[in-house]
Amino acid sequence: YAYDFVLSFVTMQEVTATSRHYVDRLFDPDPQNVLQGVIDMKNAVIGNNRQKANLIVLGAVPRLLYLLQQSSSSLELRTECAVVLGSLAMGTENNIKSLVDCHIIPALLQGLLCSDLIFIEACLRCLRTVFISPVTPVQLLYTDPTVIPHLMSLLSLSQHTQEYITQIFAHCCKTPEHQTVLFNHGAIQNIAPLLISPSYKVRMQALKCFSVLAYENAQVSMTLVNVLVDGEQLSQVFVRMMQRDKPIEMQLTAAKCLTYMCRAGAIRTDDNCIVLKTLPCLVRMCSKERLLEERVEGAETLAYLMEPDIELQRIASVTDHLVSMLADYFKYPSSVSAITDIKRLDHDLKHAHELRQAAFKLYASLGSNDEDIRKKITETENMMDRIVSGLSESSIKVRLAAVRCLHSLSRSVQQLRTSFHDHAVWKPLMKLLQNAPDEVLVMASSTLCNLLLEFSPSKEPILESGVIELLCSLTQSDSPALRVNGIWALMNMAFQADQKVKVEIVQALGTEQLFRLLSDPDTNVLMKTLGLLRNLLSTRPDMSSHGKQIMQAVTLILEGEHSIEVKEQTLCILANIADGNTAKELIMTNDDMLQKIKYYMGHSNVKLQLAATFCISNLIWNEEDGSQERQDKLREMGFVDILHKLTQASDPNLCDRAKKAMQQYLA
Amino acid sequence: MDSVELCGPAVPDFSTHPGLAAGVAVLQLAASRYLALSEQEKELNQRLRSLYPAVSDQETPLPRSWSPKDKFSYIGLSQNNLRVHYKGHGKTPKDAASVRATHSIPAACGVYYFEVKIISKGRDGYMGIGLSAQGVNMNRLPGWDKHSYGYHGDDGHSFCSSGTGQPYGPTFTTGDVIGCCVNLINNTCFYTKNGHSLGIAFTDLPPNLYPTVGLQTPGEVVDANFGQHPFVFDIEDYMREWRTKIQAQIDCFPIGEREGEWQAMIQKMVASYLVHHSYCATAEAFAKSTDQAVHEELASIKNRQKIQKLVLSGRMGEAIETTQQLYPSLLERNSDLLFMLKVRQFIEMVNGTDSEVRCLGGRSPKSQDSYPGSPRLFNSPVHKASNVITDHLCFPLFPGFDSNYCNGVSSSKGHTSAHSHKSCPPTIPSPEPGVLNGSRGQQTNVSAEVEMEVDHFSNGVSESSSNGFLNGSSTHGIDLEECDADMEVDSAQSKRQLCGGSQAAIERMIQFGRELQSMSEHLRRERGKNSANKKMLKDAFSLLAYSDPWNSPVGYQLDSIQREPVCSTLNSAILETHNLPKQPPLALAVGQAAQCLSLMARTGSGSCAFASVDDYLH
């Protein structure tokens, strides 16, 4: 070992010495020598990462950039400098960092203003290499607003400029803002003709550009459908690129473009190019023959494509045994690879998480609507076990995808009653809820809502596991989605629950929090809170403790600007209150409230009329203490007349309800 | 020529007979149906040809309909044997009934596909779609027995030679279109439903399966589409994938273990090819630059080149004379060859190109059909089974002649175009009589003699094509130093005349014909009957039976392209006397490859479908 060390030390020194020589020559007073020095340097660094690192350490970069920018330098020298810099960029990520730190990007962008094509190409090649590195901040492309239009204008120069520029765009378009900037500078018109370029690389990079431009962007997608390339619709160009003899990369990227255009609403989901071309192409990408990376991308894209469309889900579920094909995603690293090939094992391990999460995502999408598909999924070999173990995987991506899958399957009454209970999925789900990032929490709590539905056999054990505290804490979250799920789960839990559970909920949540939720800016939260209240007050509620506050809240909502649904829910709560013994007094003594009920009985919306009538009917119910006095008072207030009118209502429910209430007076 | 089409106008016109209007209408309807059928037939032929170009319909016909002979009695057929309906009791599985297609699926399809549309699911929809071997019991649904495979509509299960099915796909019913695809490369099968692939259903399929459907309850009706209509599923796309796969396999095939070995072999093959066809200047230059020895003296090559040029320019008399001079014993020993040359000479006399008649011609004896350039074909050792391979470059004025299987195009009528000198009508003798249609009967004889032509490596015949293999002098048409006669093309000549129009020449031709006749008789006395020789002579003499021989049914003989087989046979004979191979190794290799492919087709290796030799000869 010692010997080795000495040897490498010596080599290192030698390299440094020669590197020093190369850098020194950049400072030669004779421009001809400088040029020769740069050319020699170019030849020395090709494929030699250590040499590249040395030159950077020895300060070659600022000098090269200086020479490149100097207008006194010959064009040849400037070009060679750009070539060497491009070569340095091809090295490690550290090289790129150093180059970016030396402000290589503005220098090269400046170079693009030159009129010499060879020089421009050299600059672009280097810029391309720098920009496609993950360590380069993409924002640097957009800092100077003149850059993008200039790049667009360079697209017509040569196949090389086309290839490099489209590659830069494809890598640096990461946000909706980037999409908009590129779109506004004519990216579509400029890049579309490149899809039929004679150069495969240009075609491919142009295609990638469109996939990043169209992603979740309706404006771009809508424009794309109307673009003609050589007289042919763009979607047809993409369809041709998905032909099965085309390179897989091209098929996959074209399928992505069409998927994004479809999801953005630019192509109908029942269009042949989606149903007969894009979907089958993506299913093929999931097959065992494809590379692991392709399978991941294929599955994710397919999941995204069919997420909102049950028909696509149905077709995909019978295409090429997709459901069982996905089961294979869980078999990495395979036992064979572990024994035979370390490299392969490493590769498998790297992709195992990605594969699993992609499969979960696709299962989630497949099963989001159709009961038969959900059944097919849960019947796939070891499916529930895989979800259960996926819920506790170290990779957050896998956990999230697994819970998404579970959530999708939890929409099935059948599955909730059977496989969910058999596999005690609530246990890992509860564990997941203890400590997880928000996005996981949203999915997990949403799933929990379904598990807490009254017919779910998991409801009991979940209740016993002390879930109430957890849900109450969710209602205090900053995320509206989490607040909704928390209160929703509580609402489900309170539905036809024992008094004990109800008391527990009220105690855990606390009235203060309850009122905070009733004034929540999110309508969903408000609705579910009202729903919870309604469920809590459904069985003869004892209002002794919080009666006043609840009445206050109800008044507040009825007076506020709320939707019909919210007001209906509120009136239902009032009706429930009117059903309780002590609570009746709270309403009867509140003339203001009675006037409101009267108002809603005459409202134009039948639902509100019905709920208000229901409330009155509860108040005047005969068999209860003090019913006579209440009837008298309400008659004085003119309710009988209103009820009489309502018996003539066209809505049969309302009419029926009013008649029943009238009978209380007659009895 | 489509014989059915001819029947169309033959329907009598009754419209002049009053009172027969109804009858006319019926007849017209029948006629239009007949025409429609022929349209459908045409579409079917076209689709089958484009889907399965490697299949020889003569050797292994494709399924085109259900077989009225190969079905259970409970099956009824209608609509040209494409519609199947059930006509049994349908009470128990014992009442199941199947029908097979007329033919089994040829391996040379590579990928085979047919679709079945469910017209009605009948009472219970117990329908099975699949494949079965010859002889499998037809009183069953496909899939229940050995060598029988099916996908059933009622439960969506697949049945692989077993009474119990496996969950496979969705169920299918009225209105659905079910497709069945057999991959003869990996011997698997998958189904499609309404254009969507359902995934592999069967693996390890045996060869020679027939498309099969089975029905079991009353009212069940299904229609087959064997290519009569466009398919719902994009089978071409699937085939594209497999073509690419096979071609990638060929491209990646490991060659030559040691470095340079492969290259050296290729160079040797090219050099021997150049020498064979006497491209002496090119051969010399090539040998020099690739550092190879030429196994024949340059003088000898030049001699052969000289003879070949004479033959190809139609100057047969000189060619024979030169051959006799340079290779004194060759023609003496090979009297059949001499006879063949003389017959060709006779034809060239008729054509007015042979030197003997040209010097007799009153006016400037321009070549009637000049043939500048060098030999443009080589013979393959494969006689019967190989294809005629044409070089597109050689036929720049004949668009559309691009398929080996469109020999029908070159019916005798095609030769009317021979007026244009530069267009070489595609009268290529085919070694594959089976592919020919009847009208080309005469040509098949020639082909028996000339064997397969492969001229992809050939010289460009037309001036418009520049070819890397051209000899240095070829841009001038011919090496004027060696052949002193003028060879320029007289494209302005509008009307060709017998023997160039000279009376003396005609007399000479007639005299020569008599000599030929006596030579033939002499040969027969000495060597016994030779039907090929007899036919050759008869065909040649037939030219005189027409006032315009060029536009006659035997006019193809006058085409300059017919000189090629003669030239090639003579060249091979000369080479043999020098103990050099009759065939250049390159032609041998190409022939072997073609032969290998047809052998693969016969032994059931489907990959032959996507590995045409043509694809590699550019």
Contacts between the chains, C-beta under 8 A, distances in Angstrom:
chain1	res1	chain2	res2	distance
A	243	B	237	5.8
A	243	B	240	6.0
A	244	B	237	5.0
A	244	B	238	6.5
A	244	B	240	5.2
A	244	B	241	3.5
A	244	B	244	7.6
A	245	B	240	4.0
A	245	B	241	5.8
A	245	B	243	6.7
A	245	B	244	4.1
A	276	B	195	5.5
A	276	B	196	7.6
A	276	B	234	7.0
A	280	B	196	6.6
A	280	B	197	6.4
A	315	B	196	5.8
A	318	B	169	5.8
A	318	B	170	4.8
A	318	B	193	7.0
A	318	B	196	6.8
A	318	B	198	6.0
A	319	B	196	5.3
A	319	B	197	6.2
A	319	B	198	7.0
A	319	B	199	7.4
A	320	B	190	8.0
A	320	B	197	5.3
A	320	B	198	6.9
A	320	B	199	4.1
A	321	B	198	7.6
A	321	B	199	3.8
A	321	B	200	7.6
A	325	B	199	7.8
